[in-house]
Amino acid sequence: MKIALDAMGGDFSPQNPVAGAVQALRDFPDIELILVGDEEKIRAELCKHNTAGIESRLSFHHASQVVDMTDNGLDSVRRKKDSSISRAVDLVKDGQAAAVVSAGHTGALVAAATIKLRTLPGIDRAGLGVLIPAEGGVFLLIDGGANIDPSPKHIVGFAVMGSVYYQAVVGGNRARVGLLNIGTEPGKGTEFCLQCHELLQSAPIAFAGNVEGHGIFKKPVEVVVCDGFTGNIFLKTIEGLAKSMVGWIKDELKKSPIRMAGALLSKGAFDAVKARTSTDEYGGTPLLGVNGICIKAHGNSSVPALRNAIRAARTAIEQNINTRIVEAMQPLHEKVPARHPAEA
């Protein structure tokens, strides 16, 4: 299976994408990678690695432009047609690759994938599904920021896609779905939330009702749905809090020799928690609903994180995620009338 990797995307490119590619090729002998971007720079970085035995599964696709973090996502697709993000998505569109992986500009990747690949049959809006550690495993939050103002019907689509992805990638029985809200009672929330709740009750999913932010880490459900505005704020808040907590704990442990000794004795526990909460393990976030596999890695992704983002793309291809999503959406179309043009 061929995967297009945006080698110029992210804060540490092309170093980390290239190193992640080398690791992935060694770990997964059934994949081929197309490194997209400034070919001269990519080749120069690749020379720093031992590529013996994997050269035949490596190829290059030159792109002369890079989308900067200050660029507007949609505008960059129009103005920078030869960017590494756009060219990587083009490879999927043209059938030269089965998936695209990028740690670059999120807005540009979402725009390029949505415009060039279009959405799957029966899907109105694509959503970013983010795996988040919780008690006893992980849960999937969707949408993580692709759509800040979706309709209630789009939320139902997110719920179906999230359920399919969770079951295919994480496993287990039928995934329970919860609507992120300010209370667990059915009558809580805005008019938007009330409409979402009503539609989710009749959707072909295991809807468990509303869930609150402070309770979802106990994993009452496997999939949490919300609009992209709420989801993105939630993700950035918990990420910032986690980083601050680490700093606070370190400061407190350094205040006395006894505390430092205790920290040394607890190093194993600290390391275990760090590994459990590390985004490196999950690698990338799938943009579910587009007609092609699209994995968004964090902008500051480490080498292991990019290796795992490529692994996530490989798994999505293996599990026929898009075919499963289309099949899972079919019962919904039989129940729900066609969308109004204003909801497109």
Order of alpha helices (4+ residues) and beta strands (2+ residues): beta-alpha-beta-alpha-beta-alpha-alpha-beta-alpha-beta-beta-alpha-beta-alpha-beta-beta-alpha-alpha-alpha-beta-beta-alpha-alpha
